[in-house]
Amino acid sequence: MRLGIVIVALCCTGLLTACGGGGSPENGDTGNGTPTVPATSQMAARAHDNPDGIDPLPSFRAASLPSSSRFAYRLEAPAGSPGITITPYGPHRYVSGSDLVPMMRRAAELWTRRIAGFRMPDGHYHMELSEDALLEMDFPVGYQQAPCPREACANHYGDPTLLPSDRDNSGRNPVIALNPSFLNAFVRNGRLTIGGFRILAHEFGHIVDFADQQNTGMYHADCGGGAIMCDRWESNVPAIPVERDFDGIRHHYDLRADTDHKQFGIWADAPGPDSDLEHFGVQVTRTLRVSPAYSVWTPLASNFISDRVEIEAAVAGTRSQGPAAGMGTASWSGDLIAVETSLFQPVLGAADLSMDLADVDTLDASFTELQRTDETGTTHALSDLAYTLGRTDDTWADSNGAVLASFYAVGADPGGAVAGTLDDRAQSLTGAFGALRER
């Protein structure tokens, strides 16, 4: 569901007057203090830089979880926190040739990762915010905006007069626009300065309808105590929203505790109480840290920002020694849950494994019907994968260590299930799989 906005109009028209704004562990939690990664029998974890400022959560919420699987699926994600899609408009050198869009995504993340739900106190405002909320924002860059005479402006219900006039859904999406004067003042060789980042974060505060509750109707904060929503730049103005800024959006939102990360994942539970395989899946933790950066303007914003995505694939259960040697073949079928590690999007597919019982030291694994889901819900087919795994004790692995598998008893069958992790750098995939015995 998209995040529809019908609120009182707001348009900032000046940088220095009406519009200028200016340590958690890697295994975090989902906002309630309870880590979702269980005690595991097997885990693969990898941390990645996030140069494009991607928020993986919208694509996870858009994924269609299997309904006919033998496993029970669940998505664990922060309730209510909206995903953001930002559509840029502008000359190539300002958009594709710069870090403005990634920085705008990070400015949005600083606000939205704390949003847990929407308040509607009097019916005057309406903002629909559901579990799969998606805020679509337009980002015109490098035009001389007629109604925006200074460097930057924001309008949280959309404004068709902010160029370009032919942008998609013109007048409906929230919009933040940057004039050429912003680019001249705050962009150096295609890279945003920390002063420019302050302004982006300030403008997004208007998109989520900041209002100073101590000065009713004021769209900027009193500058006395230091807040990014202050309407003039002083030495105590931070580069990130602080508690005084979040106080200004509590009239619309319930907020979760202050955090520097957001965590979510997809898990599959094994059926029945007689399975020693409990569940398998992936967890994603995006950690964004930005230095408050007081009293500085000109250094590059990237010098003050750490943006990392950690992907953990895990299997929980009690491993067995696997099937006994014998005659014939055995096969297992099930599912793969993975993450494409360059786009940070979920990948779902089938997992099939087979073994010649005359040689229980060799296990063949194939992953097929792989589908990557983007933030719009569109799926993209990926190539099939196949591996031959050799045994060491109670673990089977391919020669490169990309796939690790172990067996789990189901009832009296010590080889009733097989599960493991896939961590193939060449394929940009990290995930976990589980399969139940067919014969």
Salt bridges, closest charged atoms under 4 A:
ASP49 OD1 - ARG308 NH1 2.53
ASP55 OD2 - LYS262 NZ 3.15
GLU76 OE2 - ARG74 NH1 2.44
GLU109 OE1 - LYS262 NZ 3.10
GLU109 OE1 - ARG286 NH1 3.63
GLU136 OE1 - ARG2 NE 2.64
GLU136 OE1 - ARG172 NH2 3.82
ASP138 OD2 - ARG167 NE 2.75
ASP209 OD1 - HIS156 ND1 3.57
ASP209 OD2 - HIS251 NE2 3.49
ASP209 OD2 - HIS252 NE2 2.43
ASP231 OD1 - ARG232 NH1 3.90
GLU234 OE2 - ARG232 NE 2.77
GLU243 OE1 - ARG114 NH1 3.09
GLU243 OE2 - ARG250 NH2 2.53
ASP247 OD1 - ARG250 NE 2.81
ASP254 OD1 - ARG119 NH2 2.88
ASP260 OD1 - HIS261 ND1 3.21
ASP260 OD2 - ARG289 NE 2.92
ASP269 OD2 - ARG74 NE 2.94
ASP269 OD1 - HIS279 ND1 3.47
ASP307 OD2 - ARG106 NE 2.76
ASP307 OD2 - ARG286 NH2 2.79
ASP361 OD1 - ARG391 NH1 3.99
ASP374 OD2 - HIS380 NE2 2.94
ASP394 OD2 - ARG319 NE 3.99
ASP413 OD1 - ARG437 NH1 3.46
ASP423 OD2 - ARG46 NH2 2.50
GLU438 OE2 - ARG70 NH1 3.01
